[in-house]
Amino acid sequence: MPRSSFYYKEIKRNYHEVKETILSLYKKNRKRDGYRPMTLKLRQMGFHLNHKTVLKLMNELGIHSILRKKRHGKRGKLLPITLQHA
């Protein structure tokens, strides 16, 4: 068994700065961005995080994007049958 197995210790990561950045971006974009656009913007700012990590942090903060209501077409009116049988 490898010696490193006995010394394994999970690293506790502190995402305090990332959470502040997520909140500021969320408010700046009027709550429209979900975790995918948020991940891209964080990467452009220099934070290299996985999309699953960004989703987890957004869930911890209790934020999510505002979803648009689905639009369904209006149903047309039925016309009376005017055909005559010959």
C-alpha positions in Angstrom: 0.0 0.0 0.0 1.4 3.4 -0.9 2.7 5.6 1.9 0.7 8.6 0.6 -2.6 6.7 1.4 -1.9 7.2 5.1 -1.3 10.9 4.7 -4.3 11.7 2.6 -6.2 14.8 3.8 -8.9 16.5 1.9 -8.1 20.1 1.1 -10.8 22.5 2.4 -11.3 25.2 -0.3 -12.5 28.6 0.6 -14.5 30.2 -2.2 -15.2 33.4 -0.4 -13.8 35.7 -3.1 -15.5 33.7 -5.9 -18.9 33.9 -4.1 -18.6 37.7 -3.8 -17.8 37.9 -7.5 -20.8 35.6 -8.4 -23.1 37.8 -6.4 -21.9 41.0 -8.0 -22.2 39.5 -11.5 -25.6 38.2 -10.7 -26.9 41.6 -9.5 -25.1 43.4 -12.4 -26.9 41.2 -15.0 -30.3 41.6 -13.4 -30.5 37.9 -12.3 -30.5 36.6 -15.9 -27.4 34.5 -16.0 -27.4 30.8 -15.0 -24.4 28.8 -14.1 -23.2 28.3 -17.7 -22.8 32.0 -18.6 -21.6 32.6 -15.1 -18.8 30.1 -15.5 -17.7 31.7 -18.8 -17.6 35.2 -17.2 -15.7 33.9 -14.2 -13.1 32.3 -16.5 -12.7 35.6 -18.4 -12.0 37.2 -15.0 -9.3 34.7 -14.2 -11.1 32.1 -12.0 -10.7 28.7 -13.4 -13.6 26.7 -12.0 -15.6 23.8 -13.2 -19.3 24.4 -14.1 -20.4 22.0 -11.4 -18.5 24.0 -8.8 -20.2 27.2 -10.0 -23.6 25.5 -9.8 -22.8 24.3 -6.3 -21.8 27.8 -5.2 -24.8 29.4 -6.7 -27.0 26.8 -4.9 -25.3 27.6 -1.6 -25.9 31.3 -2.2 -29.6 30.5 -3.1 -29.5 32.2 -6.5 -30.7 31.0 -9.9 -31.5 32.6 -13.2 -35.0 34.0 -13.9 -36.7 31.8 -16.4 -38.9 33.2 -19.1 -42.5 32.0 -19.3 -43.1 29.7 -22.3 -45.2 31.2 -25.0 -47.8 29.0 -26.7 -49.6 30.0 -29.9 -53.2 31.1 -29.7 -55.7 28.7 -31.0 -57.7 29.7 -34.0 -61.5 29.9 -34.3 -63.4 27.0 -35.8 -65.4 27.9 -38.9 -68.8 26.4 -39.6 -68.9 23.7 -42.2 -70.3 25.2 -45.4 -69.6 22.5 -48.0 -72.6 21.0 -49.7 -72.5 17.3 -50.7 -73.1 16.8 -54.4 
